[in-house]
């Protein structure tokens, strides 16, 4: 298990009171001068043109949250009340199959653009969750109030961010595992960025968990919404497909395929060779959510902090 910075522990009372007084909060979450709780405008340049985006906005109009389109809530709820979702991908299935994509690639939401290019797949996303969140502006259709004594919002807001990852279609293991960087290390099936098991420099990821929303994500100071740990809208104590890391290897839930027990025999990168729900007859290398602890707190992280393979390129990952 890799941590990029020394652990910094805070008292429980400090975390509960933090929303009001910012008592001992992680640096990422107390930069009030850099990330206001009110909506702010940012500009991004793509292909010579500049697009103005509003932080805290999903782009939805009227009273309907368009980000949640084509999703259906199940009765499976996380500890904090996030419903496990099913996603209708029928409208993009044929075009993906026509490119030669199959298996877990067909499970990506249609809001995510997949393009097979030679031996690679290009994944393009706007990085907006398909769940509601208190990290949107309160006037946004995708805003949802959330009250918990264990979790409080940081000052940042969600904003659309264009991200494009090029990953190997048939990944292979590198001679040695390599450490994952800060920022985006992969993408979940709903288009949300995946970060590793470390926090911003000077922070403790286990305390930073107190700033996750109901569905286990939060935005950083660049308004990039992301997951570090088990995302309740995608997986809940199961072996569901979660997403792909930048080395092209897929990530699955905490359990081994076709079992109700946590995956065993994981290597230092948090993966193993075995069967999955998308490869039930052939052993393939894949990652699992893996339980990590700082001695006091524990969580199921998406990444152990290493790539098994060679990561592809990414635009917008930092």
N, C-alpha and C positions, 0 to 999 in steps of 0.2 A: 504494500500500500504506500502511495506517495502523497506527501503533503508538501506544498511549495513553501510554506512558512511555518514558524513555530505556532503551536496551539495557544490561543489566548482565551482563558476561561472567564465567564461572567456568572454572577449569582442569578438564581431563578428570579428573585425579587427585582433584580435589575432588568431582566428581560421583560417581565410583566409591565414594569413601569416605563419601559424604554420609549413607547410611542409618545408618551407625554413629555418626558424630560430628556430623551435620547441618552439615557444613562449608560455609559460604557458601550455604546452601539458600535458595530463594525464600521470601519472607515467608509466602506462602499455605501453604507446605508445612512450615514449622517452628513453627507456632503450637501447640506441644504443650500449652500450658495451656488453649487454647480447644477443641482437638479431640484427645481422648485416643485412643490406639490400641485401647483396649478399647471394647466397645459401650456407648453411652450413650443415654438416653431423651430424646426431644424430643416436644413436644406441638404439634399444629396444630389450629386451630379452623376449622370449615367449617359454615356455615349455623347457627351457634349451638351446635353440638355440638363437643366436643373429642375428638380421636383421638390416643392415645399411640402413637408409633412408636419402634422400636428402631434406633438407628444401627448399621449393619453387618448388618442383617437384610433378606433378600429376601422374607420372609413365607412361605418354603417350610417344609414340615413333613416329618419323616422323612428319608429319604436321597435324595429326588428334588428336583431344582431345578426348580420349576414355571416359573420365568422363561424357561427354554429350551424350553418346550413348543411344539410346532408349528414347530420349526426342524430343518433337516437340514444337516449339515456337508458341504461339497464338498471336493475334493482341492486346492483353491487355498488356499495358506497365505501369510500376510504374512511379513515379515522376522522378526517375533517369534513366529510360529507360530499366529496367529489364523486360524481357518478361515473362508472366505467361506461364508455361510449362505444357504440357500433357506428361504422362509417360506410356510407353508400358510395362505392367507387365505380358503379356500373357505367357512368357517363364517360369515363376515361379508360376503361379496361381494354376496349378493342384497339385503341390507338397504341396503347402500351404493348399489347400482345403483338401487334403488327411490327413493332420494332424488335421483337425477339425477347422482350422482358417477360419474366414469369416469377412464380414463387412469391417471396416477400415483397418484391417490387410492385406487385399488383395491390398491395395493401396500403400504399401511400395515398393519402387524401388527394382528391382531384384538384385541390388548391395548390398542390405541389406539382411543378412541371418536371417530368423526367424525359431526358433525351439520351438515347443510346448513341454513342459516338466512338466507333471503332471498338477498342477493348475497354472503354470507360462508359460510365453513366454520369451525365451532368444533372445535378439536382438543383433546381431553382425554387426559391421560396421567398415570401414576403415576411416570414417569421412572426405571424400573428397566431396566437392559440385559438383552437376551436372550442374554447370554453370561456365563460364569462369570468371577470376578475375585478377585484377592487383596485387593480393597478390601471384601469382606464379612468378617464375623467368621469365624474359623477353624472355628467349630462350625456355621456355616450350610451348608446343602446346596449353595448356589451359590458357595461358596468354592473357589478353585483356586490352588494354590501356583504361583508363577512366579518363576523365577530368571534374571536377566540382569545382565551386568556394566554394561550401558548404562542400565538402568531400575531404579529403586527406589521403593517405595511412599511416599507422603506420609503424615502421621499421620491423615488423615481416613478416614471410612467411608461407604459407600453407605447411603442411607435413602430410603424411598419419599417422594415429594413430589408433591402434587397440583398440576398445572399445566394451565391452560386458555388456549389462544390462539385469538383470532378473527382470521382472515385473509381477504382478498378471494378469492372464487372465480375471478374473471376479473381479475387484477391489471393495472394499467397503470403505465407509467413516470411518475414524478414529474418536475416541471420540472427539478429538480436532485437528484442523489443526496444522501442524508443519512447521517451517521456512525452506525454501530451503537453501542448503549450497552454497558456492562458487563452481564454476566449473560446470560440466555437470549435469543437472537436468532432462534431457529427450533427445529424439532424434526425428528429423523431418523425414518425410516419405522418403526423399532422403538420409538419413543416416547422416545428419549433426547434430552436437551437439546443444542442446538448453541450454542456460544459462538464469538466472533469470533477474530481473529488477534492479540489482545492478552492480556496476563496481568494479574494483580492489580497495583495500583499499586506501583511499586518493583521489580517482577519482570521477567524477560526470558522471553518465551514460548518461545524456542528452548531455553533451559535447563530451563524447566518441562516440556518434552516428556519429560525424563528421569524424570518421575513418572507417565507414562501406563502403564496396564496392558497386557497382551498384545494386547488388541483396541482399544487407542489411546484409551481414556477414563480419566478420573479424577474423584474428587469434590473439591469445594472445601470450605471450612470450614463451609458450611451443609449439607454432605452431599449436595449436588446433583451427581450424576454427569453428565458432559458430554463432548462431543467438540469439539476445536479443529481437528483435522487428519483426513486420510483414515482413516475407520474400517474396519479390515480385515474385519469381519464383514459389511459392507454392500457395499464396493467395493474392488477391487484392480487398479489400473492398467487401468481399463475405463471405460465410459460409463454405468454403472448409475445408476438413480435413487437418491438418498441421502435427501432430505427436502425440507422447505419452510421458507423464511425467513418472518419475520413480515409481510413485504410481499406474501406469497402466491406469489412466484416460486419454482419448483422448483430444486433443486441436483442436478447430476449429477457423475459421476466425472471423472477428469483428462483423459480422451480425448474427442475429438469423436465424434459418433454414427457408427457403422459404420466406424470407423477404429481403428488401433492407435497413433495419434500424439496427443500432448497437444493440447488445444484451443488454437486460435490466434485472434488478433483479439479477445481479451477486453478489455472496457472497464474503467474505473477501479473499477467495483463488482464486477469479477470475472465478468462475464457477457457474453452475446452473443445475437443473434437468429439462429436456425438450427434445424435439425431435431434431434429427440431420439428416443430409443427409444420414447417415449410419443407422439410427434408426428412420425412418419416422413415424412409428406407435406406438412406445413404448417410454415413457419418460426414459431417462438415464442421469446420472450425467456426465458432461463434462465441460471442460474449454473453454473460449473464449479469443481471443485477447482483451485486455482491455486498454482503454485510461487512461494514467497517466500523471501527470504534476508536474513540480517543481515550478509552478507559473509564469514562463517565457516561458518555452518550454514544448511541450507535444509530446507523441508518443504512438502508440499501442504496448504494450508489450505482449509477449507470456505468461509470468507468472506474477502474482501479488506478488510473493515471498513466497508462501506457498503451501504445499501439502495438499490436501483434504484427501487423503488416506495415507496408510503406504508405504513409498518408499521401493523398492526392492534393491537388491545388484548391485554393478557395479564394473567391473574391467576396469581400465584405465580412470576413471572419474575425477581424480585429477592430 
